[in-house]
Amino acid sequence: MSAGERVRARTDQIADLDDGWREAMHAVPRHLFIPDRAWCHPDDAPGYVIDRAADPGGWMKAVYSDAAIITQTDDGATVGKGDYTSSCSRPSLVAAGLGLLNPFEGDEVLEIGTGTGWTAGLLAHRLGDENVTSVEIDRAVFDRAAENLNRSGHVPRLILGDGARGCPEGAPYDQVHVTCGVDEVPYAWVEQTRPGGTIVLPWMPRWEGGHLAKLTVAGDGTAVGRFHAGVVYMMLRSQRWSPPEMEGAYRDSATYLDPRRVARSSVGADIAVSAMLPDVSGAYADQDDGEFHLSVWSDDSDAQVHYSPDYKRVAVLQRGPRDLWDELEAAYLRWIAWGAPDRARFGMTVSPDAQYVWLDTPDNPVKGPNAAPSR
């Protein structure tokens, strides 16, 4: 199968992709933006090395699969295995984000995170090179993206700098397209968007996964919108975080709430917990014989929760000034009391002073785990 045939085969499989973006993906093929040697990271299988020189057919097949291609680890300090720090995102996720933009002809777009340059090329093809500004913080990634874009025949405006500050020199923009995860939305992006313009971003809170959000900028200096598909993106560099080192003795307790339900019941629950406990993170794993372990932590406290099918009660260990499992349990049960709303009912508002998640309408903010919504 030729490269052109693979492009068409892949784009034809992407649901809800409008004709404009489909044509852009045909005209700006992904393989022009992938290095000869990289790491393929499928969503549902182990990752593996792709090498164009050693296996050109396998390389091309991976490039036109619906998988992320990792192009940098550890900010370039290592080669191969390590923390993923730059990639070409899965085509279906790229399509989901671009589809939410829904641009008008002549719209000016600010992209945060150039990466390989592929999405900048897609934007430039649809809107014109002169209407696309893309910001990248990493010099090596920036240089490779420029080369990739030149090879594709597109020359959007590329800026080497911190995407958290946007690019005020070209503001205001009609749309902002973000290709890295953020927990806190930089207000600079709102300031640099025209009233009525949109910001599409991956909201990546500390608790459980990410959510694609589309915010519209209002005339009062706020941006408001809802959450859409689930996503996983690398974090904006200034918002990276890692688990803290903990010390001290644990306090023993127990619960009847199955931690598997808290961790896996619904993405609506994930959003509610993230809104009520924004500084709390978690990780979990299935263990032998049906057992399940959940770890929960904040900057100063942590909890270990262990479920076993042999016991009615679930063992809980907590330490630090906060009882994090108790807080998490209260937040989850509060979501249940609301009727277990799903992701589509939640949204976000960003203002000059704050950011908050709401349920159903912006005047109904999600509060702490022991408080109901405002109505």
C-alpha positions in Angstrom: 0.0 0.0 0.0 1.4 3.4 -1.0 1.7 6.3 1.4 -1.2 8.1 -0.2 -3.4 5.0 0.1 -2.5 4.7 3.8 -3.4 8.3 4.4 -6.8 7.8 2.8 -7.4 4.5 4.6 -6.6 6.0 8.0 -8.5 9.3 7.6 -11.5 7.5 6.2 -11.7 5.5 9.4 -11.8 8.6 11.7 -15.4 9.2 12.7 -16.9 12.7 12.7 -14.1 14.3 10.7 -15.4 17.1 8.5 -14.4 17.3 4.8 -12.1 20.3 5.5 -10.0 18.4 8.0 -10.1 15.2 6.0 -8.8 17.0 3.0 -6.0 18.6 5.1 -4.9 15.2 6.4 -4.7 13.9 2.8 -2.7 17.0 1.7 -0.4 17.1 4.8 0.6 13.4 5.3 1.7 12.3 8.8 4.8 10.4 7.6 6.5 13.7 6.7 6.6 14.6 10.5 7.8 11.3 11.9 11.6 10.7 12.4 13.1 7.5 10.9 13.5 6.0 14.4 10.9 6.5 17.1 8.6 4.7 19.6 5.1 3.7 18.7 2.7 3.9 21.6 -0.6 2.2 20.8 -3.5 2.8 23.1 -4.3 -0.8 23.8 -0.9 -2.7 23.3 2.7 -2.5 24.4 4.9 0.1 22.8 7.7 -0.7 20.4 10.5 0.8 18.4 9.9 1.7 14.7 12.9 2.0 12.4 12.4 3.1 8.9 15.8 1.8 7.7 15.4 -1.6 9.3 11.7 -2.1 8.5 10.2 0.5 6.2 6.9 -1.3 5.9 6.5 -1.6 9.6 7.5 2.0 10.1 4.9 3.2 7.6 2.2 0.9 9.1 2.8 2.3 12.6 2.8 5.9 11.3 -0.6 5.4 9.8 -2.1 3.5 12.7 -4.1 5.3 15.3 -1.2 5.4 17.8 0.9 8.1 19.3 4.5 8.2 18.0 6.9 9.3 20.7 9.7 11.5 19.3 11.4 12.6 22.5 12.0 11.3 26.0 13.3 13.1 29.1 13.4 16.4 27.3 16.1 15.0 24.9 18.4 13.9 27.7 17.9 10.2 26.9 17.2 8.2 23.7 14.4 5.5 23.8 12.9 4.6 27.1 12.2 7.3 29.6 9.5 9.9 30.3 7.7 10.9 27.2 8.2 14.6 26.5 7.3 15.1 22.8 5.2 13.2 20.3 2.9 13.1 17.3 -0.5 12.5 18.9 -2.9 9.8 17.8 -4.7 10.9 14.6 -8.1 10.3 16.2 -7.2 12.7 19.1 -5.8 15.3 16.6 -9.1 15.0 14.6 -11.2 15.4 17.8 -9.4 18.6 18.8 -9.4 20.2 15.4 -13.0 19.2 14.9 -14.0 21.3 17.9 -12.3 24.4 16.5 -14.8 24.6 13.6 -12.9 27.6 12.1 -14.2 30.2 9.6 -12.3 31.1 6.5 -9.5 33.5 7.4 -9.5 32.7 11.1 -6.2 33.3 12.9 -5.2 30.5 15.2 -2.6 30.3 18.0 -1.3 26.8 18.6 0.3 25.9 21.9 2.9 23.1 21.5 4.3 22.7 18.0 5.6 19.2 18.6 6.4 17.5 15.3 4.6 20.3 13.5 1.9 18.0 12.0 -1.1 19.8 13.5 0.4 23.2 12.7 0.7 21.9 9.1 -3.0 20.8 9.1 -4.0 24.2 10.4 -1.9 26.0 7.9 -3.3 24.0 5.0 -6.8 24.8 6.0 -6.4 28.4 7.0 -3.3 29.6 5.3 0.3 29.8 6.6 -0.1 33.5 7.4 -3.0 32.7 9.8 -1.2 30.2 12.0 1.1 30.9 14.9 2.6 27.9 16.8 4.6 28.2 20.0 7.2 25.5 21.1 9.4 25.7 24.2 12.0 23.1 23.3 14.7 24.3 20.9 15.5 20.8 19.5 11.7 20.0 19.0 11.3 23.5 17.4 14.1 23.0 14.9 12.8 19.6 13.8 9.3 20.9 13.4 10.5 23.7 11.2 12.3 21.1 9.0 9.2 18.9 8.9 6.9 21.8 7.9 9.3 23.0 5.2 9.3 19.5 3.8 5.5 19.5 3.7 5.4 22.9 1.9 4.0 25.0 4.8 5.6 27.9 6.7 3.4 29.0 9.5 4.8 31.4 12.0 6.8 29.4 14.5 7.7 31.0 17.9 10.3 29.6 20.3 9.0 30.4 23.8 6.8 29.4 26.7 3.3 28.5 25.5 1.9 29.4 28.9 2.3 33.1 28.0 0.8 32.6 24.5 2.1 35.0 21.8 0.8 38.5 22.7 2.5 40.0 19.6 0.0 38.5 17.3 -3.1 38.8 19.5 -6.0 38.7 19.3 -6.6 35.3 17.8 -9.9 33.8 16.7 -9.0 30.4 18.1 -6.4 28.8 20.4 -5.5 25.1 19.8 -3.6 23.5 22.6 -1.6 20.2 22.2 -0.4 19.7 25.7 -2.2 19.0 28.9 -3.0 21.7 31.5 -4.5 21.5 35.0 -4.8 25.3 35.3 -5.7 27.2 32.1 -3.2 30.1 31.6 -5.3 33.3 31.6 -3.0 34.7 28.9 -4.8 32.4 26.4 -8.2 34.0 27.3 -6.8 37.5 27.1 -5.3 36.7 23.6 -8.6 35.4 22.1 -11.3 37.6 20.6 -14.7 37.7 22.2 -16.6 34.8 20.8 -13.4 33.0 19.9 -12.7 29.5 21.1 -9.9 27.7 23.1 -9.7 23.9 22.6 -7.4 22.3 25.2 -6.8 19.0 27.0 -7.7 19.5 30.7 -5.5 17.1 32.6 -6.3 17.3 36.3 -4.4 15.3 38.8 -7.1 12.8 39.4 -7.7 10.2 36.7 -7.2 11.0 33.1 -7.9 14.0 30.9 -10.8 15.7 29.1 -10.9 17.6 25.9 -12.5 21.0 26.6 -13.9 23.7 24.3 -14.1 27.1 25.9 -15.7 30.2 24.3 -14.4 33.6 25.4 -17.2 35.9 26.6 -17.2 39.7 26.6 -16.7 39.9 30.4 -13.2 38.5 30.4 -14.2 34.9 31.1 -14.0 31.7 29.0 -16.7 29.1 29.5 -17.4 25.7 27.9 -18.0 22.0 28.3 -15.9 18.8 28.4 -15.9 16.4 25.5 -13.8 13.3 24.7 -11.3 11.7 27.0 -7.7 12.4 26.2 -4.2 11.9 27.5 -1.5 14.5 26.7 1.9 15.4 28.0 1.7 18.3 30.4 2.7 21.9 29.7 6.2 22.0 31.1 5.5 24.6 33.7 2.6 22.4 35.1 4.4 19.1 35.4 4.3 17.5 38.8 5.5 14.3 40.5 4.5 12.4 43.6 6.2 13.8 46.8 8.3 11.8 49.2 6.2 10.8 52.3 7.3 9.9 55.8 5.5 9.1 59.0 3.3 6.3 60.4 0.0 5.3 58.9 -3.3 5.4 60.7 -5.4 2.2 60.3 -9.1 2.4 59.4 -11.5 0.6 57.1 -14.4 1.2 54.7 -17.3 -0.6 53.1 -17.0 1.4 49.8 -15.3 -0.6 47.1 -12.4 1.4 45.8 -12.8 -0.2 42.4 -16.1 1.8 42.0 -14.4 5.0 42.9 -11.6 4.5 40.4 -13.6 3.0 37.5 -17.2 3.8 37.7 -17.5 6.9 35.4 -15.6 9.7 33.8 -18.3 11.9 35.4 -17.1 10.8 38.8 -13.5 11.6 37.7 -14.5 15.1 36.8 -16.4 15.6 40.1 -13.6 14.3 42.2 -11.1 16.5 40.3 -13.2 19.6 40.9 -13.8 18.9 44.6 -10.2 17.7 45.3 -8.0 19.5 42.7 -4.7 18.8 44.5 -5.3 15.0 44.9 -3.8 12.4 42.7 -4.3 8.6 42.4 -3.1 5.4 40.9 -4.5 1.9 41.0 -3.8 -1.7 39.9 -5.4 -5.1 39.9 -3.6 -7.7 41.9 -3.6 -11.5 42.2 -6.8 -13.4 43.2 -9.1 -10.5 42.5 -7.5 -8.0 44.9 -7.2 -4.3 44.0 -4.9 -1.5 45.4 -5.5 2.2 45.2 -2.9 4.8 46.2 -4.0 8.4 46.8 -1.8 11.4 47.6 -1.5 15.1 47.8 1.5 17.4 48.6 1.5 16.5 52.3 -0.6 13.4 52.8 -1.3 9.9 51.3 -3.5 6.9 51.6 -3.3 3.3 50.7 -6.6 1.4 50.1 -6.6 -2.4 49.6 -9.6 -4.4 48.5 -9.7 -8.2 48.9 -12.7 -10.3 47.9 -12.2 -12.4 51.1 -13.3 -9.6 53.4 -16.4 -7.4 53.7 -14.4 -4.4 54.9 -11.7 -2.7 52.9 -8.4 -1.9 54.6 -7.3 1.8 54.6 -4.0 3.3 55.7 -3.7 7.1 55.9 -1.0 9.5 57.0 -0.2 13.2 57.0 -2.5 16.0 58.1 -5.3 14.9 55.8 -7.4 11.8 55.7 -7.3 11.6 51.9 -9.4 8.4 51.5 -12.1 9.9 53.7 -12.1 13.0 51.5 -12.2 10.9 48.3 -15.0 8.7 49.6 -17.1 11.8 50.5 -16.5 13.4 47.1 -17.5 10.2 45.3 -20.6 9.7 47.3 -21.5 13.3 46.8 -21.4 12.6 43.0 -23.7 9.6 43.5 -26.1 11.9 45.5 -26.3 14.2 42.5 -27.6 11.3 40.3 -24.2 10.2 39.0 -24.0 12.9 36.2 -21.8 12.0 33.2 -19.1 14.0 31.5 -21.4 15.9 29.2 -23.1 17.6 32.1 -19.9 19.2 33.4 -18.1 22.3 32.1 -15.5 24.9 33.1 -15.2 28.6 33.6 -11.9 30.5 33.5 -11.7 34.1 34.8 -8.8 36.5 35.6 -8.9 35.3 39.2 -10.0 31.7 39.2 -11.0 28.6 37.4 -13.8 26.3 38.4 -15.8 23.3 37.2 -19.6 23.5 37.1 -22.5 21.1 36.7 -25.1 21.7 34.0 -24.7 25.5 34.0 -21.9 28.0 34.9 -23.9 29.4 37.8 -23.8 26.0 39.5 -20.2 25.5 40.6 -18.9 22.2 42.0 -17.8 22.8 45.5 -16.1 20.7 48.2 -17.0 17.1 49.0 -19.3 18.1 51.9 -21.3 20.8 50.0 -24.0 20.4 47.4 -24.0 22.4 44.2 -25.5 25.9 44.7 -28.9 24.7 43.7 
